[in-house]
Amino acid sequence: MPKFFIKTDNIKENEEIHIIGNDVNHLKNVLRKKVDDKITVCNSDTSINYECIIIEIEENEIICKIVNEEESVSESKLNITIFQGLPKADKMELIIQKATELGVKNIVPVNTKRTIVKLKDKDKQNKVSRWQKIAEVAAKQSGRDIIPKIENIIDISNLEFNEYDKILVLYENEERVSIKDEIEKIKNSNKENLEIGIIIGPEGGLDDTEIEKLKLKSNVSVVTLGKRILRTETVALVVSGILMYELGDLN
C-alpha cells in the first residue's frame, strides 16, 4: 500500500490527519481514493505510521481519521549521513535516490577544491529543493518511515562532526587503513544508535590539503576501499550498503 508523509502539525487533537499538497491530487485523481477508503500515513518527524480512514475529501485537503498507529519497522538504528562532494550532471540525483532506498538518514552536498560544478547563490536553493523532492519520492517508493534530509550546500572547511561517533573519509591514495578495519573497530565498541558520517569527494577526489585537515579531527578516519578506483556516485552507494549490512539492518 502506498505511504503518504505528513508533519506533526498535520495531526489534530481529535485524531484527525489533514493531508495537503501534491498528495491530495495523487490520492484523488491517480489512486481514485474515496471516503471510507483506508490509507497509510507516516509522520516523517517521528517515523510513526498511522492506519487511517478517509472521512472527507476537499479540493485542497483530505481529512483522515486515525484508527491505528505503530512505531517504525523499516528504519535502521544506524544513522548514516553522506557528505557528498558535488558531482557533475545529474549524478547527485542518482546518489540521493539510491541512498534513500538504502536507508541513509541525511545527505549533505559539499563544495570542495576539486568541485567542478559552480552554482550561483540563487540556484543553490532550487537545487536543494529539487533534491529534497527526489528523496521524498524515493522514500515513498522504498517504504521508508522518514524522508532523508537534504541539507544546504556547505564548504568542506565548514563541516563539523561533534555529533558523530565516527567519520569515514574515502580516499583513493590511502594505502594502510581499509574500511573493513574501521568497521571492525566500530563493531567492537558495542554502541547502539550509531551516528556515522561518510565523506566522499567529487570527480577527481579530495585534495591532499583537505585530507590533512580532516585527519586533525579526533573522530575522523581516512580509509580505502581497495585497489580499484570507483566513481564518486558508486562510492556513496557501495559504502552505504556495506555499513547497512555490517552495522545496520540490511541482511
Secondary structure, DSSP 8 states (H G I E B T S, - for coil): --EEEE-GGGB-TTSEEEE-THHHHIIIIIS---TT-EEEEEETTTTEEEEEEEEEE-SS-EEEEEEEEE--SS--S-EEEEEEE--STTHHHHHHHHHHHHT--EEEEEE-TT------HHHHHHHHHHHHHHHHHHHHHHT-SS--EE---EEGGG---TT-SEEEEE-TT--S-BHHHHHHHHHHHT-SS-EEEEEE--TT---HHHHHHHHTSTTEEEEB--SS---HHHHHHHHHHHHHHHHSS--
